[in-house]
Amino acid sequence: MLSADSRPILLFDKTHMTSYFDFKKNIKNDILEAVLKTMTIRGVDPSVSAKLKSKAAEQGKSVNQMTIELIKKGLGLEKEKVYSRQYDDLDALFGRWSDDEYNAIQSKIDRERQIDAELW
């Protein structure tokens, strides 16, 4: 909050006063400290760092996210995926195409998708 002349509005308390910006900053920091912790890991070998970066890039994740996942997994804190099962009990009802069937159908679809230049 700013006053008309762009100065912070002061919040008054019986014992002290503080600017709105300091108040907001302190509340935000208190919340973040209560929820998220920051750690620094020193002495990481260059080979470990390179491998971590490459694995993170392969999976499309940040190095930080990859590190957190690996730490959780190593400590046994990894959450179990609730819907990770793959079911195949209905496959017989729907069937599957062989590679030859798929290629034959896909080639027909590709021929149909050809644009006739004379029509356009």
C-alpha positions as CSV (number, residue, x, y, z in Angstrom):
1,M,0.0,0.0,0.0
2,L,1.2,3.4,-0.9
3,S,-0.1,6.8,0.0
4,A,-0.9,9.4,-2.6
5,D,2.7,10.6,-2.5
6,S,4.2,7.0,-3.0
7,R,5.3,6.6,0.6
8,P,4.6,3.4,2.5
9,I,1.6,3.5,4.8
10,L,2.6,2.8,8.4
11,L,0.8,0.2,10.4
12,F,0.5,1.3,14.0
13,D,0.5,-1.0,17.0
14,K,0.4,-0.2,20.7
15,T,4.0,-1.1,21.1
16,H,5.6,-0.4,17.8
17,M,5.1,0.6,14.2
18,T,6.4,-0.9,11.1
19,S,6.1,-0.2,7.4
20,Y,3.7,-2.2,5.3
21,F,6.6,-3.4,3.1
22,D,8.6,-4.7,6.1
23,F,5.5,-6.4,7.5
24,K,4.7,-8.1,4.2
25,K,8.4,-9.2,3.7
26,N,8.6,-10.6,7.3
27,I,5.3,-12.5,6.9
28,K,6.4,-14.0,3.6
29,N,9.8,-15.1,5.0
30,D,8.2,-16.6,8.1
31,I,5.8,-18.6,5.9
32,L,8.6,-19.8,3.6
33,E,10.8,-20.8,6.4
34,A,8.0,-22.8,8.0
35,V,7.2,-24.6,4.8
36,L,10.4,-24.9,2.7
37,K,14.0,-25.4,3.9
38,T,17.1,-24.5,2.0
39,M,20.2,-26.7,2.0
40,T,23.7,-26.3,0.5
41,I,25.6,-29.4,-0.5
42,R,29.3,-28.9,-0.7
43,G,32.0,-31.1,-2.1
44,V,30.0,-32.5,-5.0
45,D,32.3,-34.3,-7.5
46,P,32.2,-32.8,-11.0
47,S,31.2,-36.3,-12.4
48,V,28.3,-36.5,-10.0
49,S,27.2,-32.9,-10.9
50,A,27.4,-33.7,-14.6
51,K,25.5,-36.9,-14.3
52,L,22.8,-35.2,-12.2
53,K,22.5,-32.4,-14.8
54,S,22.2,-34.9,-17.7
55,K,19.6,-37.0,-15.9
56,A,17.6,-33.9,-15.1
57,A,17.7,-32.8,-18.7
58,E,16.7,-36.3,-19.9
59,Q,13.6,-36.2,-17.7
60,G,12.8,-32.5,-18.4
61,K,13.3,-31.5,-14.8
62,S,15.4,-28.9,-13.0
63,V,18.5,-30.0,-11.2
64,N,16.9,-29.0,-7.9
65,Q,13.8,-31.0,-8.5
66,M,15.9,-34.1,-9.6
67,T,18.1,-33.7,-6.5
68,I,15.0,-33.6,-4.1
69,E,13.5,-36.7,-5.8
70,L,16.8,-38.6,-5.4
71,I,17.1,-37.6,-1.8
72,K,13.5,-38.6,-1.0
73,K,14.0,-41.9,-2.8
74,G,17.3,-42.6,-1.0
75,L,15.7,-42.0,2.4
76,G,12.6,-44.0,1.6
77,L,10.3,-41.0,1.6
78,E,9.2,-41.3,-2.0
79,K,5.4,-41.2,-2.3
80,E,3.8,-44.3,-3.8
81,K,1.8,-43.6,-6.9
82,V,-1.8,-44.4,-6.3
83,Y,-2.8,-45.0,-9.9
84,S,0.4,-46.6,-11.2
85,R,-1.0,-50.0,-12.2
86,Q,-1.5,-50.8,-15.8
87,Y,-4.4,-53.1,-16.6
88,D,-4.6,-55.4,-19.6
89,D,-7.6,-57.5,-18.6
90,L,-9.9,-55.8,-21.3
91,D,-7.4,-56.1,-24.1
92,A,-9.1,-59.2,-25.4
93,L,-12.3,-57.3,-25.9
94,F,-10.7,-54.6,-28.0
95,G,-7.8,-56.5,-29.6
96,R,-4.5,-55.2,-30.9
97,W,-3.1,-54.5,-34.3
98,S,-0.1,-56.3,-35.5
99,D,2.7,-54.2,-37.0
100,D,1.6,-55.3,-40.5
101,E,-2.0,-54.3,-39.8
102,Y,-1.0,-51.0,-38.4
103,N,1.3,-50.2,-41.3
104,A,-1.4,-51.1,-43.9
105,I,-4.0,-48.9,-42.1
106,Q,-1.6,-46.0,-41.6
107,S,-0.6,-46.1,-45.3
108,K,-4.2,-45.8,-46.3
109,I,-4.7,-42.9,-43.9
110,D,-1.6,-41.2,-45.3
111,R,-2.9,-41.6,-48.9
112,E,-6.2,-40.0,-47.9
113,R,-4.5,-37.1,-46.3
114,Q,-2.7,-36.1,-49.6
115,I,-3.9,-32.7,-50.8
116,D,-4.9,-32.6,-54.5
117,A,-3.3,-29.4,-55.8
118,E,-5.9,-29.2,-58.6
119,L,-8.7,-28.9,-56.1
120,W,-7.1,-26.0,-54.3
